[in-house]
Amino acid sequence: MTAVAENIEDHAPASPAPALISGELARFALDLSLDDVPAEVVERAKLNILDCFGVGLAATTFDFGPVTLNGVHAMAGDGDSPILGSTVRLPLRDAVLVNGTLIHGLDYDDTHADSVVHCSASALPVVLAMGLRAKTSGAETMAAYLAGVEADARVGMGANGGFHKQGYHPTGLVGAFGAVLAAGRLLGLTEEQLVMAQGITLSTTSGVLEFLEDGAWTKRMHPAWAGVGAITAAYMAQAGYVGPSRAYEGRFGLYNVFSAHDVATEPAKAVANLMTSWELMNVAFKPFPACHFNHAFADATLALRAAHDLKPDDIAEMVARIHEKQVSVVCEPEANKKAPANSYDAKFSVHYTMAASIVRGQFTLDELEDDALRDPTILDLCKKARYEIDPTSPFPRYYGGEVVVRTKDGRELRHREEHNRGSDKNPLSTEDILAKFRDNAGRVFDAARTEQVIDAVMTLDTAPDLSVLARALTKTS
């Protein structure tokens, strides 16, 4: 090599360092304008918001709702942030904790299929509380909500199922990062501060799947706690607190620490196609108040019941054909799934979903009440249910499934739902979503107040602030 060549190599520019994922997400969250969002995405976002508020209102009538509110209120005292369907107001973070638990607590809220993340359940309570405090417009609040949902979906997709496999609940882990981006935007953080906030969030994020073992309530609070951690991180970053800059791709970052080590993660998915595609459109609405993995089996069972006039006494065996990666959530441990201890256990049992659907001819919130959970006909049918692996399942893009019923007179009946209802391939109509909201909100509000909430949400993008929405969602003393 000549001296000239050596000199050139010595002074060659270094390759640029790869862009930080947290930096790209921070720029996206801060720069996003609702004017840049396609009209169909804005309208869809309103329906997602409405759907979640309806689920949260319905949750106030179930046991965990008042327990959560009473416990948090006893700890935190009064504040100025509203609680869904209540006269109580709590301090900011505590309101997020209660509202997030209500929205997710019935497992009836929307789900992004590819990431298996309930994106709205963490983003929405944060933007409601932060937007009210900052007196932001409806459009600004919706932009923050969209930033959170879009980030959650992509960050979750990057795990390729590794979080679930390691025993973590992605909604809790991932939701904290979307929530901090939403909170940071509404708080007016700089890009550098929002990078730090994501790094701080890495040490506040949590959520484990142990609730699956005994029907514990803890899953309900995962997106809520994600919001609490996110708001904490945003305010600390604003004050100058220093967090890691490589929250996602770092040696001890989200993907390397929380994902199963035998799963190949793809951190680049966290920032792929920002502003060019909208993952909100792939967030599925839930037609049933249960784990999304069970929905195809509810629909397939109901279809078989209707087509063949099936009665519980007709059935010798029911089989759910399901993807192997869904088994640990809704099929195992099978002894628990065949005899759910409570309503939350039942939500995560494909056996119970099929049995209750046959016996009751529906799967609604009523099938999660005590009379259904103790129904001997349903429990007997649970014992006749089992599962087998379906290698042709469309999971994870869609939560499809097939039900096989073998009758006592020797028939074998099959029905397959390739695309779960509520997904982009099998969508619920706007009227379906409105009907679901009216049913849920109607458990708390009269018809006039229910319509006020609909009007407030469906005009949110033109609202000067969130005051009308907040009044509609709460009760007066």
The 8 nearest C-alpha neighbors of each residue, nearest first, counted from 0:
[[1, 4, 5, 2, 3, 6, 8, 7],
 [2, 0, 4, 3, 5, 6, 7, 8],
 [1, 3, 5, 4, 6, 0, 7, 8],
 [4, 2, 6, 1, 5, 7, 0, 8],
 [5, 3, 7, 1, 6, 2, 8, 0],
 [4, 6, 2, 8, 3, 7, 9, 1],
 [5, 7, 3, 9, 4, 8, 2, 10],
 [6, 8, 4, 10, 9, 5, 11, 3],
 [9, 7, 11, 5, 10, 6, 4, 12],
 [8, 10, 6, 7, 11, 5, 4, 12],
 [9, 11, 8, 7, 12, 6, 13, 5],
 [10, 12, 8, 9, 7, 13, 6, 14],
 [13, 11, 10, 14, 15, 8, 9, 7],
 [12, 14, 15, 11, 16, 10, 9, 8],
 [13, 15, 16, 12, 17, 11, 18, 10],
 [16, 14, 13, 17, 12, 18, 19, 11],
 [15, 17, 18, 14, 19, 13, 12, 20],
 [18, 16, 15, 19, 14, 20, 22, 267],
 [17, 19, 20, 16, 22, 23, 15, 21],
 [18, 20, 22, 21, 17, 23, 245, 244],
 [19, 21, 23, 22, 24, 18, 270, 247],
 [20, 22, 24, 19, 194, 23, 25, 197],
 [23, 21, 25, 19, 20, 24, 194, 26],
 [22, 24, 20, 26, 25, 21, 27, 19],
 [23, 25, 27, 21, 22, 26, 28, 20],
 [24, 26, 22, 28, 27, 23, 190, 193],
 [27, 25, 29, 23, 24, 28, 30, 22],
 [26, 28, 24, 30, 25, 29, 31, 23],
 [29, 27, 25, 146, 26, 31, 30, 180],
 [28, 30, 26, 27, 184, 31, 25, 190],
 [29, 31, 27, 28, 26, 32, 25, 184],
 [32, 30, 28, 29, 27, 142, 33, 35],
 [33, 31, 34, 35, 142, 30, 36, 139],
 [32, 34, 36, 35, 142, 138, 31, 139],
 [35, 33, 32, 36, 37, 31, 38, 138],
 [36, 34, 33, 32, 37, 31, 274, 38],
 [35, 37, 33, 34, 38, 40, 41, 32],
 [38, 36, 40, 39, 35, 41, 34, 33],
 [37, 39, 41, 40, 42, 36, 43, 34],
 [38, 40, 42, 41, 37, 43, 36, 44],
 [41, 39, 43, 37, 38, 42, 44, 36],
 [42, 40, 44, 38, 43, 39, 45, 37],
 [43, 41, 39, 45, 44, 40, 38, 46],
 [42, 44, 40, 46, 45, 41, 39, 47],
 [45, 43, 47, 41, 46, 42, 40, 48],
 [46, 44, 48, 42, 43, 47, 457, 49],
 [45, 47, 49, 43, 44, 48, 50, 42],
 [48, 46, 44, 50, 45, 49, 51, 43],
 [49, 47, 45, 51, 46, 50, 44, 52],
 [50, 48, 46, 52, 47, 51, 45, 53],
 [49, 51, 47, 53, 48, 52, 436, 46],
 [52, 50, 54, 48, 53, 49, 108, 102],
 [51, 53, 55, 49, 54, 50, 56, 48],
 [54, 52, 436, 440, 56, 50, 439, 51],
 [53, 55, 51, 57, 56, 52, 102, 439],
 [56, 54, 102, 101, 52, 58, 53, 57],
 [55, 57, 53, 58, 54, 59, 440, 84],
 [58, 56, 439, 54, 59, 55, 60, 442],
 [59, 57, 55, 60, 56, 61, 101, 64],
 [58, 60, 64, 57, 56, 61, 65, 101],
 [59, 61, 58, 57, 64, 62, 442, 443],
 [62, 60, 58, 59, 64, 63, 65, 57],
 [61, 63, 64, 65, 66, 60, 59, 58],
 [62, 64, 66, 61, 65, 67, 58, 59],
 [65, 63, 59, 67, 66, 62, 61, 58],
 [64, 66, 68, 67, 69, 63, 62, 59],
 [67, 65, 63, 69, 64, 68, 70, 62],
 [68, 66, 70, 64, 65, 69, 63, 71],
 [67, 69, 65, 71, 70, 66, 72, 97],
 [70, 68, 72, 66, 67, 71, 65, 73],
 [69, 71, 73, 67, 72, 68, 66, 74],
 [70, 72, 74, 68, 73, 69, 75, 67],
 [73, 71, 76, 75, 69, 74, 70, 68],
 [74, 72, 70, 71, 75, 76, 69, 68],
 [73, 75, 71, 72, 76, 70, 69, 93],
 [76, 74, 72, 73, 71, 77, 93, 90],
 [77, 75, 72, 73, 74, 89, 78, 90],
 [78, 76, 89, 88, 90, 75, 72, 79],
 [77, 79, 89, 90, 88, 80, 76, 91],
 [78, 80, 88, 89, 90, 81, 77, 91],
 [81, 79, 88, 89, 91, 90, 78, 94],
 [82, 80, 88, 79, 83, 89, 94, 87],
 [83, 81, 85, 88, 98, 94, 87, 84],
 [82, 84, 473, 85, 472, 56, 98, 81],
 [85, 83, 473, 474, 56, 472, 82, 443],
 [86, 84, 474, 473, 87, 82, 83, 475],
 [85, 87, 474, 475, 476, 473, 88, 84],
 [88, 86, 85, 82, 89, 81, 77, 474],
 [87, 89, 81, 80, 78, 79, 77, 82],
 [90, 88, 78, 77, 80, 94, 79, 93],
 [91, 89, 78, 93, 80, 92, 79, 94],
 [90, 92, 94, 93, 80, 128, 89, 95],
 [93, 91, 95, 227, 94, 90, 96, 230],
 [92, 94, 96, 95, 90, 91, 89, 97],
 [93, 95, 97, 89, 91, 96, 92, 98],
 [94, 96, 92, 98, 124, 93, 97, 99],
 [95, 97, 223, 93, 94, 99, 98, 224],
 [96, 98, 100, 94, 99, 95, 68, 101],
 [99, 97, 101, 95, 100, 96, 124, 94],
 [98, 100, 223, 102, 101, 96, 97, 124],
 [99, 101, 220, 97, 219, 104, 103, 98],
 [102, 100, 55, 98, 104, 99, 58, 103],
 [101, 103, 55, 99, 100, 54, 104, 51],
 [104, 102, 100, 106, 219, 101, 105, 120],
 [103, 105, 219, 101, 100, 106, 102, 58],
 [104, 106, 107, 103, 288, 58, 54, 102],
 [107, 105, 289, 103, 104, 288, 108, 290],
 [106, 108, 288, 105, 285, 289, 54, 287],
 [109, 107, 51, 106, 103, 285, 54, 102],
 [108, 110, 284, 283, 117, 285, 282, 107],
 [111, 109, 117, 283, 282, 116, 112, 115],
 [112, 110, 282, 116, 115, 114, 113, 283],
 [111, 113, 115, 114, 396, 110, 397, 395],
 [114, 112, 396, 395, 115, 156, 111, 152],
 [113, 115, 156, 155, 116, 112, 152, 111],
 [116, 114, 112, 111, 113, 110, 117, 169],
 [115, 117, 170, 114, 111, 118, 110, 169],
 [118, 116, 110, 170, 109, 119, 120, 111],
 [117, 119, 148, 116, 120, 151, 121, 174],
 [120, 118, 122, 123, 121, 117, 148, 109],
 [119, 121, 118, 222, 99, 103, 122, 117],
 [120, 122, 222, 174, 119, 226, 123, 223],
 [123, 121, 178, 119, 125, 147, 144, 120],
 [122, 124, 126, 125, 119, 121, 120, 127],
 [125, 123, 127, 95, 99, 126, 122, 98],
 [126, 124, 123, 128, 122, 127, 129, 226],
 [125, 127, 129, 130, 123, 128, 124, 140],
 [126, 128, 124, 130, 125, 129, 123, 131],
 [127, 129, 131, 125, 126, 130, 80, 91],
 [130, 128, 126, 132, 131, 127, 125, 133],
 [129, 131, 133, 135, 127, 126, 132, 128],
 [132, 130, 134, 128, 129, 133, 465, 127],
 [131, 133, 129, 130, 134, 128, 80, 135],
 [132, 134, 130, 135, 131, 129, 185, 186],
 [135, 133, 131, 132, 130, 464, 136, 465],
 [136, 134, 130, 133, 464, 139, 140, 137],
 [137, 135, 464, 463, 139, 138, 462, 140],
 [136, 138, 462, 459, 460, 140, 464, 139],
 [139, 137, 460, 141, 136, 140, 142, 33],
 [140, 138, 142, 136, 141, 137, 135, 143],
 [141, 139, 137, 143, 138, 142, 130, 126],
 [140, 142, 144, 138, 143, 139, 137, 145],
 [143, 141, 139, 145, 144, 140, 33, 146],
 [144, 142, 181, 146, 140, 141, 145, 147],
 [143, 145, 141, 147, 142, 146, 122, 181],
 [146, 144, 148, 142, 147, 143, 149, 141],
 [147, 145, 143, 28, 149, 144, 148, 150],
 [148, 146, 177, 144, 181, 150, 145, 178],
 [147, 149, 145, 151, 118, 150, 146, 177],
 [150, 148, 152, 146, 151, 147, 278, 145],
 [151, 149, 177, 153, 147, 152, 148, 154],
 [152, 150, 177, 148, 154, 149, 153, 173],
 [153, 151, 155, 149, 150, 154, 114, 156],
 [152, 154, 269, 156, 150, 155, 151, 268],
 [153, 155, 269, 151, 157, 156, 152, 150],
 [154, 156, 114, 152, 153, 157, 158, 151],
 [157, 155, 114, 153, 158, 154, 159, 113],
 [156, 158, 265, 268, 266, 154, 155, 159],
 [157, 159, 264, 161, 160, 156, 155, 162],
 [160, 158, 157, 161, 156, 264, 263, 262],
 [161, 159, 158, 162, 163, 164, 114, 262],
 [160, 162, 258, 259, 164, 158, 163, 262],
 [163, 161, 258, 167, 165, 164, 160, 257],
 [164, 162, 166, 167, 165, 161, 160, 168],
 [163, 165, 161, 166, 162, 259, 160, 167],
 [164, 166, 259, 162, 163, 167, 258, 161],
 [167, 165, 163, 164, 208, 207, 162, 168],
 [168, 166, 207, 163, 162, 208, 206, 165],
 [167, 169, 206, 207, 170, 171, 208, 163],
 [170, 168, 172, 171, 173, 116, 162, 167],
 [171, 169, 116, 174, 117, 168, 173, 172],
 [170, 172, 221, 206, 222, 174, 169, 168],
 [171, 173, 169, 204, 205, 174, 170, 175],
 [174, 172, 175, 169, 170, 176, 151, 171],
 [173, 175, 170, 171, 177, 176, 121, 172],
 [174, 176, 225, 178, 173, 229, 177, 226],
 [177, 175, 179, 178, 174, 173, 197, 180],
 [176, 178, 147, 151, 180, 150, 174, 179],
 [177, 179, 122, 175, 181, 176, 180, 147],
 [180, 178, 229, 182, 176, 181, 177, 183],
 [179, 181, 183, 177, 178, 182, 147, 28],
 [182, 180, 143, 178, 147, 184, 179, 183],
 [183, 181, 179, 185, 184, 180, 178, 186],
 [184, 182, 186, 180, 188, 233, 185, 181],
 [183, 185, 187, 181, 186, 182, 29, 188],
 [186, 184, 182, 187, 183, 181, 129, 130],
 [185, 187, 183, 184, 188, 182, 133, 129],
 [188, 186, 184, 185, 183, 189, 29, 182],
 [187, 189, 183, 192, 186, 193, 184, 237],
 [188, 190, 192, 191, 193, 187, 29, 237],
 [189, 191, 193, 192, 25, 194, 26, 188],
 [192, 190, 194, 193, 189, 195, 22, 188],
 [193, 191, 195, 189, 194, 236, 190, 188],
 [192, 194, 196, 190, 195, 191, 25, 188],
 [195, 193, 191, 197, 21, 192, 196, 22],
 [194, 196, 242, 198, 192, 193, 197, 241],
 [197, 195, 193, 199, 232, 233, 236, 198],
 [198, 196, 200, 194, 195, 199, 193, 176],
 [197, 199, 243, 242, 246, 195, 201, 200],
 [200, 198, 242, 196, 201, 197, 232, 202],
 [201, 199, 203, 197, 202, 198, 232, 229],
 [200, 202, 198, 199, 203, 204, 246, 197],
 [203, 201, 200, 199, 204, 198, 205, 228],
 [204, 202, 200, 228, 201, 205, 199, 229],
 [205, 203, 172, 201, 202, 175, 200, 225],
 [204, 206, 172, 171, 203, 207, 225, 221],
 [205, 207, 171, 168, 221, 167, 172, 208],
 [208, 206, 167, 168, 209, 166, 205, 210],
 [207, 209, 210, 166, 167, 168, 211, 206],
 [208, 210, 211, 212, 207, 166, 213, 215],
 [211, 209, 215, 208, 212, 214, 213, 217],
 [210, 212, 209, 214, 213, 208, 328, 344],
 [213, 211, 210, 209, 214, 332, 335, 215],
 [212, 214, 215, 211, 210, 344, 340, 335],
 [213, 215, 344, 343, 210, 211, 212, 341],
 [216, 214, 210, 213, 217, 343, 211, 218],
 [215, 217, 218, 219, 214, 210, 343, 220],
 [216, 218, 219, 220, 215, 210, 221, 206],
 [219, 217, 221, 220, 216, 210, 206, 208],
 [218, 220, 104, 100, 217, 103, 221, 216],
 [219, 221, 100, 223, 218, 217, 222, 224],
 [220, 222, 171, 224, 218, 223, 206, 219],
 [223, 221, 121, 225, 171, 224, 220, 120],
 [224, 222, 99, 96, 220, 226, 225, 221],
 [223, 225, 227, 221, 226, 222, 220, 96],
 [226, 224, 175, 222, 228, 223, 227, 171],
 [227, 225, 229, 223, 224, 228, 121, 178],
 [228, 226, 224, 92, 230, 229, 225, 231],
 [227, 229, 231, 225, 203, 226, 230, 232],
 [228, 230, 179, 226, 232, 231, 227, 175],
 [229, 231, 233, 232, 227, 228, 182, 226],
 [232, 230, 228, 229, 234, 233, 235, 227],
 [231, 233, 196, 229, 235, 230, 199, 234],
 [234, 232, 230, 196, 236, 183, 235, 231],
 [233, 235, 237, 236, 231, 232, 230, 238],
 [236, 234, 232, 238, 240, 237, 233, 231],
 [237, 235, 240, 239, 196, 233, 238, 192],
 [236, 238, 234, 235, 239, 192, 233, 188],
 [237, 239, 235, 236, 240, 234, 233, 192],
 [240, 238, 236, 237, 241, 235, 192, 195],
 [239, 241, 236, 235, 238, 242, 237, 195],
 [242, 240, 195, 239, 236, 243, 199, 198],
 [241, 243, 198, 195, 199, 244, 196, 240],
 [244, 242, 198, 245, 246, 195, 199, 241],
 [243, 245, 198, 246, 195, 194, 242, 21],
 [246, 244, 249, 247, 243, 248, 19, 252],
 [245, 247, 198, 252, 244, 243, 249, 201],
 [246, 248, 253, 252, 245, 249, 254, 20],
 [247, 249, 252, 245, 246, 266, 254, 250],
 [250, 248, 252, 245, 251, 247, 246, 255],
 [249, 251, 252, 255, 248, 256, 245, 254],
 [252, 250, 249, 256, 255, 253, 248, 254],
 [251, 253, 249, 247, 246, 248, 255, 250],
 [252, 254, 247, 256, 257, 255, 246, 201],
 [255, 253, 258, 256, 257, 252, 247, 248],
 [254, 256, 252, 253, 251, 257, 258, 250],
 [257, 255, 251, 253, 254, 258, 252, 250],
 [256, 258, 254, 253, 162, 255, 259, 165],
 [259, 257, 161, 162, 254, 165, 256, 255],
 [260, 258, 165, 161, 261, 262, 164, 162],
 [259, 261, 262, 258, 263, 255, 161, 165],
 [260, 262, 259, 263, 161, 258, 264, 164],
 [263, 261, 260, 161, 259, 264, 159, 258],
 [264, 262, 261, 265, 159, 260, 158, 161],
 [263, 265, 158, 157, 159, 262, 266, 254],
 [264, 266, 157, 267, 268, 158, 263, 159],
 [267, 265, 157, 268, 269, 264, 248, 247],
 [266, 268, 269, 265, 270, 271, 157, 20],
 [269, 267, 271, 157, 266, 270, 153, 265],
 [268, 270, 154, 153, 267, 266, 157, 271],
 [269, 271, 268, 267, 273, 272, 153, 24],
 [270, 272, 268, 273, 269, 267, 153, 276],
 [273, 271, 275, 276, 274, 270, 277, 268],
 [272, 274, 275, 271, 270, 276, 27, 277],
 [275, 273, 276, 272, 277, 36, 27, 35],
 [276, 274, 272, 273, 277, 271, 36, 278],
 [277, 275, 272, 274, 273, 278, 271, 280],
 [276, 278, 279, 280, 275, 149, 274, 40],
 [277, 279, 281, 280, 149, 276, 152, 282],
 [280, 278, 282, 281, 277, 149, 148, 40],
 [279, 281, 278, 282, 277, 40, 423, 43],
 [282, 280, 278, 279, 111, 423, 283, 422],
 [283, 281, 111, 279, 110, 280, 109, 112],
 [284, 282, 422, 421, 110, 109, 111, 281],
 [285, 283, 109, 421, 286, 282, 110, 422],
 [284, 286, 287, 107, 109, 421, 108, 283],
 [285, 287, 284, 421, 288, 420, 294, 107],
 [286, 288, 285, 289, 363, 362, 107, 294],
 [289, 287, 107, 106, 105, 364, 363, 286],
 [290, 288, 346, 106, 287, 291, 107, 347],
 [289, 291, 292, 347, 293, 346, 106, 288],
 [290, 292, 293, 294, 289, 285, 398, 110],
 [291, 293, 290, 398, 294, 325, 329, 295],
 [294, 292, 291, 296, 349, 290, 295, 297],
 [293, 295, 297, 296, 291, 292, 298, 419],
 [294, 296, 419, 298, 400, 297, 399, 416],
 [297, 295, 299, 294, 293, 298, 300, 400],
 [296, 298, 294, 300, 295, 299, 353, 352],
 [297, 299, 301, 295, 296, 300, 302, 294],
 [300, 298, 296, 302, 414, 301, 297, 295],
 [301, 299, 303, 297, 302, 298, 296, 353],
 [300, 302, 304, 298, 303, 299, 356, 297],
 [301, 303, 299, 305, 300, 304, 306, 298],
 [304, 302, 306, 300, 305, 301, 307, 299],
 [305, 303, 309, 301, 308, 302, 307, 306],
 [304, 306, 302, 308, 303, 307, 301, 309],
 [307, 305, 303, 304, 308, 302, 309, 301],
 [306, 308, 309, 304, 305, 303, 302, 412],
 [309, 307, 304, 305, 306, 310, 303, 313],
 [310, 308, 304, 307, 313, 311, 305, 303],
 [309, 311, 313, 312, 308, 357, 358, 314],
 [310, 312, 313, 314, 358, 357, 309, 380],
 [311, 313, 310, 314, 315, 407, 309, 380],
 [314, 312, 310, 311, 406, 407, 309, 315],
 [315, 313, 406, 312, 316, 311, 407, 405],
 [314, 316, 406, 407, 405, 383, 313, 317],
 [315, 317, 383, 405, 314, 384, 404, 318],
 [318, 316, 404, 384, 403, 383, 385, 405],
 [319, 317, 403, 385, 386, 402, 384, 320],
 [318, 320, 386, 402, 321, 401, 387, 385],
 [321, 319, 387, 401, 389, 388, 386, 400],
 [320, 322, 389, 388, 400, 319, 387, 323],
 [323, 321, 389, 324, 325, 388, 392, 390],
 [322, 324, 326, 325, 388, 321, 389, 390],
 [325, 323, 322, 326, 327, 394, 328, 164],
 [326, 324, 323, 322, 328, 327, 329, 292],
 [325, 327, 330, 323, 328, 324, 329, 331],
 [328, 326, 331, 325, 330, 329, 324, 332],
 [327, 329, 326, 325, 330, 347, 331, 211],
 [328, 330, 347, 348, 349, 326, 327, 331],
 [331, 329, 326, 333, 327, 328, 348, 349],
 [332, 330, 333, 327, 329, 326, 328, 336],
 [331, 333, 334, 335, 330, 336, 212, 327],
 [332, 334, 331, 336, 335, 330, 337, 385],
 [333, 335, 337, 336, 332, 338, 331, 339],
 [336, 334, 338, 333, 337, 339, 332, 331],
 [335, 337, 348, 333, 338, 339, 334, 350],
 [336, 338, 381, 334, 335, 382, 350, 333],
 [337, 339, 335, 336, 340, 334, 378, 381],
 [340, 338, 344, 345, 336, 335, 341, 337],
 [339, 341, 344, 338, 214, 213, 342, 335],
 [342, 340, 344, 343, 339, 345, 214, 372],
 [341, 343, 345, 367, 344, 346, 368, 372],
 [344, 342, 346, 214, 345, 341, 347, 215],
 [343, 345, 214, 339, 341, 342, 347, 346],
 [346, 344, 342, 348, 339, 343, 347, 351],
 [347, 345, 289, 343, 344, 290, 348, 342],
 [346, 348, 329, 345, 344, 290, 349, 328],
 [349, 347, 329, 336, 345, 350, 351, 346],
 [348, 350, 352, 351, 329, 293, 330, 353],
 [351, 349, 348, 381, 353, 384, 352, 337],
 [350, 352, 354, 348, 353, 349, 381, 355],
 [353, 351, 349, 355, 350, 354, 297, 356],
 [354, 352, 356, 350, 351, 355, 297, 300],
 [355, 353, 351, 357, 380, 356, 377, 381],
 [354, 356, 358, 357, 352, 377, 353, 359],
 [357, 355, 360, 361, 353, 359, 354, 362],
 [358, 356, 354, 355, 360, 359, 304, 353],
 [357, 359, 355, 356, 360, 311, 354, 377],
 [360, 358, 361, 356, 355, 357, 362, 366],
 [361, 359, 356, 357, 358, 301, 362, 304],
 [360, 362, 356, 359, 363, 301, 355, 357],
 [363, 361, 356, 366, 287, 355, 364, 297],
 [364, 362, 365, 366, 287, 361, 288, 367],
 [363, 365, 367, 366, 288, 368, 362, 287],
 [364, 366, 363, 367, 368, 371, 362, 370],
 [367, 365, 371, 364, 363, 368, 362, 355],
 [368, 366, 342, 365, 364, 371, 372, 369],
 [367, 369, 365, 366, 370, 371, 372, 342],
 [370, 368, 372, 371, 373, 367, 342, 341],
 [369, 371, 373, 372, 368, 374, 366, 367],
 [372, 370, 374, 366, 373, 369, 368, 367],
 [371, 373, 369, 370, 374, 368, 367, 341],
 [372, 374, 370, 371, 369, 375, 378, 377],
 [373, 375, 371, 377, 376, 372, 370, 378],
 [376, 374, 378, 377, 379, 373, 380, 372],
 [377, 375, 379, 374, 378, 380, 358, 311],
 [378, 376, 380, 354, 374, 375, 379, 355],
 [377, 379, 381, 375, 380, 376, 374, 338],
 [380, 378, 376, 382, 381, 377, 375, 383],
 [379, 381, 383, 377, 382, 378, 354, 376],
 [382, 380, 378, 337, 384, 350, 383, 379],
 [381, 383, 380, 379, 384, 337, 378, 385],
 [382, 384, 316, 380, 381, 317, 315, 385],
 [385, 383, 317, 381, 382, 350, 318, 316],
 [384, 386, 318, 317, 319, 350, 383, 387],
 [387, 385, 319, 318, 320, 388, 321, 330],
 [386, 388, 320, 319, 321, 389, 318, 385],
 [387, 389, 321, 323, 322, 320, 390, 386],
 [388, 390, 321, 320, 322, 391, 392, 387],
 [391, 389, 392, 388, 322, 323, 321, 393],
 [392, 390, 389, 393, 322, 394, 321, 388],
 [391, 393, 394, 322, 390, 389, 399, 321],
 [394, 392, 397, 399, 396, 395, 391, 398],
 [395, 393, 397, 396, 398, 392, 322, 399],
 [394, 396, 397, 113, 393, 398, 112, 115],
 [397, 395, 394, 113, 112, 393, 398, 114],
 [398, 396, 394, 395, 393, 418, 399, 419],
 [399, 397, 394, 419, 292, 418, 395, 393],
 [398, 400, 417, 418, 419, 416, 295, 397],
 [401, 399, 295, 416, 321, 415, 320, 296],
 [400, 402, 415, 320, 414, 319, 416, 296],
 [403, 401, 319, 414, 318, 413, 299, 320],
 [402, 404, 413, 318, 412, 317, 405, 319],
 [405, 403, 317, 412, 411, 316, 406, 413],
 [406, 404, 411, 316, 315, 410, 314, 412],
 [405, 407, 314, 315, 410, 408, 409, 313],
 [406, 408, 315, 409, 313, 314, 405, 410],
 [407, 409, 406, 410, 313, 405, 315, 314],
 [410, 408, 406, 407, 405, 411, 315, 314],
 [409, 411, 406, 405, 408, 412, 407, 404],
 [410, 412, 405, 404, 406, 409, 413, 403],
 [413, 411, 404, 403, 410, 405, 414, 303],
 [414, 412, 403, 402, 404, 411, 415, 401],
 [413, 415, 299, 402, 401, 303, 403, 416],
 [414, 416, 401, 400, 417, 299, 402, 413],
 [415, 417, 399, 400, 295, 418, 401, 299],
 [418, 416, 399, 415, 400, 419, 393, 397],
 [419, 417, 399, 397, 416, 425, 424, 420],
 [418, 420, 295, 399, 398, 422, 421, 397],
 [419, 421, 425, 422, 426, 418, 427, 286],
 [420, 422, 426, 284, 427, 283, 425, 285],
 [423, 421, 283, 426, 425, 424, 420, 419],
 [422, 424, 426, 425, 281, 421, 283, 280],
 [425, 423, 422, 426, 418, 420, 419, 421],
 [424, 426, 420, 422, 423, 421, 418, 419],
 [427, 425, 421, 422, 423, 420, 424, 428],
 [426, 428, 421, 431, 429, 432, 420, 425],
 [429, 427, 431, 430, 426, 432, 421, 433],
 [428, 430, 432, 431, 433, 427, 46, 434],
 [429, 431, 433, 428, 432, 434, 427, 435],
 [432, 430, 428, 434, 429, 433, 427, 435],
 [433, 431, 435, 429, 430, 434, 436, 428],
 [432, 434, 430, 436, 435, 431, 437, 429],
 [435, 433, 437, 431, 436, 432, 430, 438],
 [434, 436, 432, 438, 433, 437, 431, 439],
 [437, 435, 53, 433, 439, 434, 438, 50],
 [438, 436, 434, 440, 439, 435, 441, 433],
 [437, 439, 441, 435, 436, 440, 434, 442],
 [440, 438, 57, 436, 53, 441, 437, 442],
 [441, 439, 53, 437, 442, 443, 56, 438],
 [442, 440, 444, 438, 443, 439, 437, 445],
 [441, 443, 440, 439, 57, 444, 438, 60],
 [444, 442, 441, 440, 56, 57, 84, 445],
 [445, 443, 441, 448, 440, 449, 442, 446],
 [444, 446, 448, 447, 441, 449, 443, 442],
 [445, 447, 449, 448, 450, 444, 441, 437],
 [448, 446, 450, 449, 445, 451, 444, 452],
 [449, 447, 451, 450, 445, 446, 444, 452],
 [450, 448, 446, 452, 451, 447, 444, 440],
 [449, 451, 453, 447, 452, 448, 454, 446],
 [452, 450, 448, 454, 449, 453, 455, 471],
 [451, 453, 455, 449, 450, 471, 454, 456],
 [452, 454, 450, 456, 451, 455, 457, 449],
 [453, 455, 451, 457, 452, 456, 458, 450],
 [456, 454, 452, 468, 453, 458, 457, 459],
 [457, 455, 459, 453, 458, 454, 452, 45],
 [456, 458, 454, 459, 455, 45, 453, 46],
 [459, 457, 456, 455, 460, 461, 454, 462],
 [458, 460, 137, 456, 462, 461, 457, 455],
 [459, 461, 138, 137, 458, 462, 141, 457],
 [462, 460, 459, 458, 137, 138, 463, 136],
 [461, 463, 137, 459, 464, 460, 136, 458],
 [464, 462, 136, 137, 461, 465, 135, 138],
 [465, 463, 136, 462, 137, 135, 466, 134],
 [466, 464, 468, 467, 131, 469, 137, 136],
 [465, 467, 469, 468, 464, 470, 131, 134],
 [468, 466, 470, 469, 465, 471, 455, 464],
 [467, 469, 471, 455, 465, 466, 470, 472],
 [470, 468, 466, 472, 471, 467, 465, 473],
 [471, 469, 467, 468, 472, 473, 466, 474],
 [470, 472, 468, 452, 469, 473, 451, 467],
 [473, 471, 469, 470, 83, 84, 468, 452],
 [474, 472, 84, 85, 83, 470, 471, 86],
 [475, 473, 86, 85, 84, 476, 472, 470],
 [474, 476, 86, 473, 85, 470, 87, 84],
 [475, 86, 474, 87, 85, 473, 88, 84]]
